[in-house]
Amino acid sequence: MRDLAVLVENDYHNQVGGSSNMTVMHSSKKRRDLIAATVSEIEDLAPRVRRVRFAGSSLVGIDWKPGQKIKVEAGTKMRSYTPARVDTKAGWMDVVFFLHGNGPASLWASSVCVGQSARFKRPVKSMPSAKKTPDWAMFLGDETAIGLAAALLEDLPETVQVVGAIEVDALDSEAVEAFGLTLNVAIRQQQHGAALLKWLSKTKFPEGRGMVWLSGEANSVRALKLALAKRSPPNVKFRTKPYWKNKGHAHRKALENMDHLSHH
């Protein structure tokens, strides 16, 4: 089963072109560029949602902006995650893992222990944060987007009104509050995204300029954006980031690229 928590990227060993020796050398160089850290804390927010804190001197002063992603080394694979909270002075970074299936990232996060070493690539752009401070902000996503929600919303000034919801299975309903998010919890009862669409249909948009972030399962993200577009809220900017899709990486990226073309 696919590891839902990851943005599936090309693994280092799947380089295209060149000889096998060149591929190995290229892969080795990338591995040497990884940042080393230590797992300093582990907290189970829910049965399948876990917070892992990476700490170390390599994280002091690290260049990070809310919404950026890192690639975590999980065995022989690299998998992408969005750091939820980062303290560049103290030198730590929190990442939220959704433990689903037998993917390399889920297996790694399920078995990792405090004191264990970890490596990852430096943060790079992924979901953009708000360029200008909005009057209100909305975040809609699923279990895989809890960390992203924290990163983006906690970066906003306290004067910004925050609304939104995270869709989860009943089993993991405590994860949102346990992580300190003030978003609503939408319990999944049917297909992915249905609970969020229901929540959205009953929600009134605040007054003023708004910022809406949508993330999680790709089809859910598109359905939510269509529902929002039909209501045509004025002075609202949308940003979307599909995190996973049953049809695979290529299909998810195609949907993501289509969404980039339609941002306003």
LINMO-V10424 format. One line per field, one symbol per residue. psi: psi as a letter, one per 20 degrees, with the letter a starting at -180 (. if undefined). A space follows every 10 residues. Layout:
psi->???
This chain:
psi->qqohiqoorp qhikqprrrh ghggggghgh hhiqpprqoh qppohrhjpp ppppqrhiip jqopqpiqqr oponcjrpqp qopgppnigh lrppppponp akqhgggghh iqqpiqqqqr qqprqeoqrp hqorhqqppp aahijggggg gghiiqqiip ppraqpprqh hkhigghhij qjqqpopphc rpighghggh hjppprqapq pppprcpghg gggghghhhh ilpqlpqqpq nphrphirgg hghggghhhh hjq.
